[in-house]
């Protein structure tokens, strides 16, 4: 199934944060943006499982870093 596309203009600092987050979590920028929109709009059940897992792994790593 083909998904519709949109074009969004981002300030450079947001694009840098998006790129860094996607790289750290090993997910695509599309998955990050879709997940963020889903959370913002209150429909997180539509977030792809791989995105939810990547976010959890990222949060666990951050907690482990703080503990150590």
Buried (B, 14 or more C-beta within 10 A) or exposed (E): EEEEEEEEEEEEEEEEEBEEBBEEBEBBEEBBBBBBEBEEEEEEEEBBEBBBEBBEBBEEEEEEEEEE
